């Protein structure tokens, strides 16, 4: 939910906010609702405002800015103005709420997931395809990493994965 499934989480959280905020255009009301999400008093209890924050991009995620532009034009053409405007409010207000609630120097900005889910929804893409679309977009990068390893590392790379689940008996395919 924090990575490949974040755009879907953004959309569920967006729907939840729109259902529970009386006046979506009231910044004070939206700000307080976001504060309750961070305090785990509302939302899914994770304390996360999905679509906000990134490990590398702290001032601005350029991908989010590009998607925001396309989301705006599509939203007004397809009648998703309220959803788009709420995402813009979240983008604008969440950094203030983070700063007040977390009392830390870390700055947060919108990430690529804030607007991608809305674009998928407006294009009529089924929610169960949001995460696979995220993964498909990563495949060229994963392949490039592998090519670099083969080309330049001149060694076999064996990641040190350790299974942490419980041992299970194998069930034959025809019995599943």
JOZI-V976370 format. One record per backbone hydrogen bond with DSSP energy under -1.0 kcal/mol. NH is the residue of the N-H (numbers start at 1). CO is the residue of the C=O. Records with the same first field share a line. If there is no record, write none. Layout:
NH=CO / CO
This chain:
6=3
9=5
10=6
11=7
12=8
13=9
14=10
15=11
16=12
17=13
18=14
19=15
20=16
21=17
26=23
30=26
31=27
32=28
33=29
34=30
35=31
36=32
37=33
38=34
39=35
40=37
41=36
42=36
52=49
53=109
65=61
66=62
67=63
68=64
69=65
70=66
71=67
72=68
73=69
74=70
75=71
76=72
77=73
78=74
80=75
84=80
85=81
86=82
87=83
88=84
89=85
90=86
91=87
92=88
93=89
94=90
97=93
98=94
99=95
100=96
101=97
102=98
103=99
111=51
114=111
116=112
119=115
120=116
121=117
122=118
123=119
124=121
125=120
129=126
130=127
133=129
134=130
135=131
136=132
137=133
139=135
142=138
143=139
144=140
145=141
146=142
147=143
148=144
149=145
150=146
151=147
152=148
153=149
161=159
175=172
176=173
